[in-house]
Amino acid sequence: MLTLTPLANIPLIRHGNDLADILVHALHETDIQLQDGDILVLAQKIVSKAEGRTVNLGTVIPSKKALALAASTQKDPRVVELILRESNEVLRTRPGAIIVEHRLGFVCANAGIDHSNVNSPSSEQEAKAEDWVLLLPENPDRSAEQIREKIEATTGTHIGVLIIDSHGRAWREGTVGISIGIAGLPGLADLRGRPDLFGFKLQITQVGVADELAAAASLMMGQAAEGMPAVHVHGFPYPLRDGKLGELLRPKERDLFR
């Protein structure tokens, strides 16, 4: 049976915090004994904060391109400058939103840059919350792998680690949790060739299992002031293996929404 449990007593994360140690402590506080095959799902925010991906907008000088794009999208030119730095390509724009191909390869709004639940990265720095934004981790797959390796070394278990973020979708309203960093679990499960209930072999079915798990964990985390940035998963119905975000990224030539 698939069981998802939010981890208790995770503190507000700041630059330099050791997430692996914090998560092991939170597992103990939540009275969870980590087992082989378990997965830890982490909100992108705590990974980005621990890695120092917080930016003070007062330090950002917009380029001419950023100023022009900010005028047409009615966005802060400093935020637009960061969006451009974090992106390979601007795909679509409208007032309030800039859709880009992020430098990590996926398509998202505003390069995943976030104002919510972001404050000064250290207690010594005094600034208004609106002066700070948070970028996505530099390399989420690597971040997930480093956390996984340390937790496995500490606990003696074989686990997976998933880093997730909230993204919109081309077909529907509303955001859902999706994977942006994967270590030790599949991103995609290829079911082609397997029989269905009536014995017919599946022809095209590939399941984005990491994204399915990300969406489930996102329900447990919440999107506002819930303060539950990590979820323990037991009973994941697919065998663990080495995985990466690239499994889930559709090639441009097959992306009908470009």
C-alpha positions in Angstrom: 0.0 0.0 0.0 1.3 3.5 -0.9 1.6 5.6 2.2 2.7 9.3 2.3 3.5 11.0 5.6 4.6 14.6 6.0 7.7 15.0 8.2 7.3 17.0 11.4 9.5 19.6 12.9 11.5 20.8 9.9 12.9 24.2 10.8 12.9 27.2 8.5 15.8 26.4 6.1 18.7 28.8 5.6 21.8 28.9 3.4 24.2 26.2 4.5 21.8 24.0 6.4 22.5 20.2 6.0 19.2 18.9 4.6 20.2 15.3 5.0 20.8 15.7 8.7 17.6 17.7 9.1 15.6 15.0 7.3 17.1 12.2 9.3 16.2 14.1 12.5 12.7 14.8 11.1 12.2 11.1 10.4 13.0 10.3 14.0 10.7 13.0 15.3 7.9 11.6 13.1 8.6 8.1 14.4 9.4 6.7 10.9 12.0 4.0 10.5 13.4 4.4 7.0 13.3 1.2 4.9 14.8 0.1 1.6 12.7 1.3 -1.2 11.3 4.3 0.6 11.4 7.7 -1.0 11.8 11.2 0.4 10.0 14.0 -1.6 11.3 17.5 -1.0 9.9 20.9 -1.8 12.2 22.8 -4.1 12.2 25.8 -1.8 14.1 24.1 1.0 16.7 22.8 -1.4 17.1 26.2 -3.0 17.4 28.0 0.3 20.0 25.5 1.7 22.0 26.1 -1.5 21.9 29.8 -1.2 19.7 30.4 -4.3 18.0 33.4 -2.6 18.5 36.7 -4.5 18.1 40.3 -3.2 16.4 42.2 -6.0 18.3 45.3 -4.9 21.4 43.7 -6.3 19.9 43.1 -9.8 20.5 45.6 -12.6 18.1 45.0 -15.5 19.4 44.9 -19.1 17.7 46.7 -22.0 16.1 43.4 -23.0 14.7 43.0 -19.5 13.4 46.5 -19.4 11.5 46.1 -22.7 10.1 42.7 -21.7 9.1 44.1 -18.3 7.1 46.9 -19.9 5.1 44.5 -22.1 4.5 42.0 -19.3 3.9 44.5 -16.5 6.5 42.7 -14.3 9.3 44.0 -12.1 12.3 44.6 -14.5 14.7 43.0 -11.9 12.6 39.8 -11.8 12.5 39.8 -15.6 16.3 40.1 -15.7 16.6 37.0 -13.5 14.1 35.1 -15.6 16.2 35.8 -18.7 19.4 34.7 -16.9 17.7 31.4 -15.8 16.2 30.6 -19.3 17.4 29.2 -22.6 14.5 30.8 -24.5 11.4 33.0 -24.0 8.5 31.1 -25.6 5.3 33.1 -24.8 4.4 36.2 -22.9 1.3 38.0 -21.6 0.8 40.6 -18.9 1.9 39.0 -15.6 3.6 35.9 -17.1 6.6 34.9 -19.1 6.7 31.3 -20.4 10.3 30.1 -20.9 12.4 27.1 -21.5 14.3 26.9 -18.3 18.0 26.3 -18.6 17.4 22.9 -17.0 15.3 22.0 -20.1 11.7 22.1 -19.0 9.0 24.7 -19.9 7.6 26.8 -17.1 6.3 30.2 -16.1 8.8 32.9 -15.0 11.7 30.4 -14.9 10.3 29.0 -11.6 11.4 32.2 -9.7 9.3 32.6 -6.6 8.3 35.3 -4.2 6.2 33.2 -1.8 7.6 32.0 1.5 10.9 33.7 0.8 12.6 36.0 3.3 16.1 37.1 4.2 18.4 34.1 3.9 20.1 34.8 7.2 18.9 36.3 10.5 21.7 39.0 10.3 20.2 40.5 7.1 17.4 42.9 7.5 15.2 43.4 4.4 11.6 43.3 3.4 10.2 39.9 2.2 9.3 41.4 -1.1 12.9 42.3 -1.7 13.9 38.6 -2.0 13.2 36.0 -4.6 14.2 32.3 -4.9 15.7 30.6 -7.9 15.5 26.9 -8.6 18.5 24.8 -7.6 21.5 25.0 -9.9 21.3 21.2 -10.6 18.4 19.5 -8.9 19.4 16.0 -10.0 22.8 16.5 -8.4 21.2 18.0 -5.3 18.8 15.0 -4.9 21.7 12.6 -5.4 23.9 14.3 -2.8 21.1 14.2 -0.2 20.3 10.6 -1.1 23.9 9.5 -0.7 24.3 11.1 2.7 21.0 9.7 4.1 21.9 6.3 2.8 25.3 6.4 4.4 23.7 7.6 7.7 20.9 5.1 7.8 22.2 2.1 5.8 19.1 2.0 3.6 18.6 2.2 -0.1 16.2 5.0 -0.9 15.1 7.5 -3.6 15.0 11.3 -3.3 12.6 13.5 -5.4 12.7 17.3 -5.6 9.4 18.9 -6.7 8.0 22.2 -7.7 4.5 23.5 -8.6 4.0 24.1 -12.3 1.1 24.9 -14.6 0.0 22.7 -17.5 -0.6 23.4 -21.2 -4.1 21.8 -21.1 -5.6 22.8 -17.8 -5.9 25.5 -15.2 -4.2 25.2 -11.8 -0.7 24.2 -10.7 0.4 20.7 -9.8 3.5 19.2 -8.2 6.0 18.0 -10.8 9.5 16.6 -10.5 12.5 18.8 -11.1 15.2 16.6 -9.5 15.4 12.8 -9.3 17.8 10.4 -7.6 17.4 6.7 -7.1 13.9 6.2 -8.6 12.5 6.1 -12.1 11.3 9.3 -13.8 9.4 7.3 -16.5 8.1 3.8 -16.4 7.9 2.1 -19.8 4.9 -0.2 -20.0 5.1 -0.9 -23.7 4.8 -4.6 -24.4 3.0 -5.4 -21.2 -0.5 -7.1 -21.4 -3.6 -5.3 -20.4 -6.6 -7.0 -18.6 -7.6 -8.6 -21.9 -4.2 -9.7 -23.0 -3.6 -7.0 -25.5 0.0 -5.6 -25.4 0.3 -2.0 -24.6 1.8 0.0 -27.6 2.6 3.5 -26.4 2.0 3.6 -22.6 4.8 5.3 -20.7 3.9 6.6 -17.2 5.5 9.7 -15.7 5.7 8.0 -12.3 7.9 10.6 -10.7 5.4 13.3 -11.6 2.6 11.2 -10.3 4.3 10.9 -7.0 5.2 14.6 -7.0 1.6 15.5 -7.4 0.5 13.2 -4.5 3.2 14.6 -2.2 2.3 18.2 -3.2 -1.2 17.5 -1.8 0.4 16.7 1.6 2.8 19.7 1.5 0.2 22.3 0.6 0.9 25.6 -1.3 0.7 28.3 1.3 1.5 28.4 5.1 1.3 24.7 5.9 5.1 24.3 6.5 5.4 20.7 5.4 8.2 20.7 2.9 9.2 17.0 3.0 7.1 13.9 2.7 8.1 10.3 3.4 6.8 7.7 0.9 6.5 4.0 1.5 5.1 1.4 -0.9 6.0 3.1 -4.2 4.7 0.6 -6.8 7.8 0.6 -9.0 11.3 -0.7 -8.3 13.9 1.9 -7.5 16.6 2.5 -10.1 18.9 5.3 -11.2 16.8 8.0 -12.7 17.1 11.6 -13.9 14.9 14.5 -14.8 15.8 14.1 -18.5 13.6 11.1 -18.8 10.5 13.3 -18.5 11.5 16.1 -20.8 9.9 15.9 -24.2 12.2 16.6 -27.2 11.4 19.9 -29.0 10.6 18.1 -32.2 7.8 16.2 -30.4 6.5 19.2 -28.4 3.3 20.3 -30.2 2.9 23.3 -27.9 6.1 25.1 -28.9 
